[in-house]
Amino acid sequence: MTPLIETSFEATEAEAEALLDIIVEANQANGISSKGSDELMIRLNHPETGALIGGLYAERYYGWLFVRYLAVPKALRGQGWGTRLLQMAEARARECGCIGLWLDTFSFQAASFYRQHGFESFGRIDHYPPGHERVFFQKRLSAAP
């Protein structure tokens, strides 16, 4: 079979899910399962309206907690809210027996914040976006099983 190649700058959710299914199937064929994966959402809500104004969203896979988003509104920065969110995520990761946490950020965002909280850089992409870096961090909680 020779597949046809098609290029597009758009994809449907169904197409993305179909590719993920192929990857999961290949992982399972190699004895790697995403069983036990789950999400963690820690919300910062407005005290009067209850609207979401910040928080942390993470996903647990393969024994690691991936912090996908951590957002603190500008008016609340420097007051310990980011630290509190990270501590709560780390506590949850420990409860789940995770090896560690990992995340990525940009050099102009929160790289120094994560270093202050015990995260170590394990990679970066220079000039992403131009003039800056995308930095990848990890914080180990335990040795690999």
C-alpha positions as CSV (number, residue, x, y, z in Angstrom):
1,M,0.0,0.0,0.0
2,T,1.2,3.5,-0.9
3,P,-0.6,6.1,1.2
4,L,-1.6,9.4,-0.3
5,I,-0.1,12.5,1.4
6,E,-2.2,15.5,2.1
7,T,-1.0,18.7,3.8
8,S,-3.3,21.1,5.7
9,F,-2.9,23.8,8.4
10,E,-6.2,22.7,9.9
11,A,-7.2,19.5,11.7
12,T,-10.4,18.3,13.2
13,E,-10.6,17.0,16.8
14,A,-11.5,13.6,15.3
15,E,-8.3,13.5,13.2
16,A,-6.1,14.4,16.2
17,E,-7.8,11.7,18.2
18,A,-7.3,9.2,15.4
19,L,-3.5,9.9,15.4
20,L,-3.4,9.6,19.2
21,D,-5.2,6.2,19.0
22,I,-2.4,5.0,16.6
23,I,0.3,6.2,19.1
24,V,-1.5,4.6,22.1
25,E,-1.8,1.3,20.2
26,A,2.0,1.4,19.4
27,N,2.8,2.2,23.0
28,Q,0.6,-0.7,24.2
29,A,2.4,-3.0,21.8
30,N,5.6,-2.1,23.6
31,G,4.1,-2.7,27.1
32,I,3.6,1.0,27.8
33,S,0.1,1.9,29.0
34,S,-1.4,5.2,29.9
35,K,-3.7,3.5,32.4
36,G,-4.0,5.6,35.5
37,S,-3.8,8.9,33.7
38,D,-5.9,11.6,35.1
39,E,-6.3,15.4,35.3
40,L,-5.8,17.8,38.1
41,M,-7.5,21.2,38.2
42,I,-6.8,23.7,41.0
43,R,-9.0,26.8,40.5
44,L,-8.5,30.4,41.7
45,N,-12.0,31.8,41.6
46,H,-13.2,35.4,42.0
47,P,-14.6,35.8,45.5
48,E,-17.7,37.6,44.4
49,T,-18.6,36.1,41.0
50,G,-17.0,32.7,41.3
51,A,-15.5,33.1,37.9
52,L,-12.2,31.4,37.1
53,I,-9.4,33.9,37.3
54,G,-6.4,31.6,37.5
55,G,-5.2,28.3,38.6
56,L,-3.3,25.1,37.7
57,Y,-4.2,22.4,35.2
58,A,-2.1,19.2,35.1
59,E,-2.2,15.7,33.6
60,R,-0.7,12.6,35.0
61,Y,0.8,10.1,32.6
62,Y,3.5,7.4,33.0
63,G,4.2,8.2,36.6
64,W,4.8,11.9,36.0
65,L,2.5,14.9,36.6
66,F,2.7,17.3,33.6
67,V,1.8,20.9,34.6
68,R,0.2,22.1,31.4
69,Y,-1.0,25.5,32.7
70,L,-0.3,27.6,35.7
71,A,-1.8,31.1,35.6
72,V,-2.0,33.7,38.3
73,P,-3.7,37.1,37.4
74,K,-1.3,40.0,37.4
75,A,-3.1,41.6,40.4
76,L,-2.3,38.5,42.6
77,R,1.3,37.9,41.5
78,G,4.0,38.1,44.2
79,Q,1.6,37.1,47.0
80,G,2.3,33.4,47.1
81,W,-0.5,32.1,45.0
82,G,1.7,30.5,42.4
83,T,3.7,28.9,45.1
84,R,0.6,27.6,46.8
85,L,-0.7,26.1,43.5
86,L,2.6,24.4,42.8
87,Q,2.7,23.0,46.4
88,M,-0.8,21.6,46.0
89,A,0.1,20.0,42.7
90,E,3.3,18.5,44.2
91,A,1.3,17.1,47.1
92,R,-1.2,15.5,44.7
93,A,1.6,14.0,42.7
94,R,3.1,12.5,45.8
95,E,-0.3,11.1,46.8
96,C,-0.4,9.4,43.4
97,G,3.1,8.0,43.7
98,C,4.5,10.1,40.9
99,I,8.2,10.1,40.1
100,G,8.1,13.9,39.6
101,L,6.5,16.9,37.9
102,W,7.5,18.4,34.6
103,L,6.5,21.5,32.7
104,D,7.6,24.0,30.1
105,T,7.6,27.8,30.1
106,F,9.2,30.6,28.2
107,S,12.2,32.6,29.3
108,F,10.1,35.8,29.6
109,Q,7.5,34.1,31.7
110,A,8.3,32.1,34.8
111,A,11.6,30.2,34.4
112,S,13.2,31.8,37.5
113,F,10.0,31.1,39.5
114,Y,10.2,27.4,38.8
115,R,14.0,27.3,39.6
116,Q,13.2,28.9,43.0
117,H,10.8,26.0,43.6
118,G,13.3,23.2,43.0
119,F,12.7,22.6,39.3
120,E,15.7,21.9,37.1
121,S,16.0,22.6,33.4
122,F,16.4,19.6,31.2
123,G,16.1,21.2,27.8
124,R,15.4,24.3,25.8
125,I,14.6,25.5,22.4
126,D,16.5,28.7,21.5
127,H,14.7,31.5,19.6
128,Y,11.3,30.1,20.4
129,P,9.8,32.7,20.1
130,P,12.5,34.8,18.4
131,G,14.7,36.5,21.0
132,H,13.6,34.1,23.8
133,E,13.7,30.4,24.8
134,R,11.2,27.7,25.6
135,V,12.5,26.0,28.7
136,F,11.6,22.5,29.9
137,F,11.8,21.8,33.7
138,Q,11.4,18.7,35.9
139,K,11.3,18.2,39.6
140,R,11.9,14.7,40.8
141,L,10.0,13.5,43.8
142,S,11.4,9.9,44.0
143,A,13.7,7.6,42.2
144,A,12.2,5.8,39.2
145,P,10.7,2.4,40.2
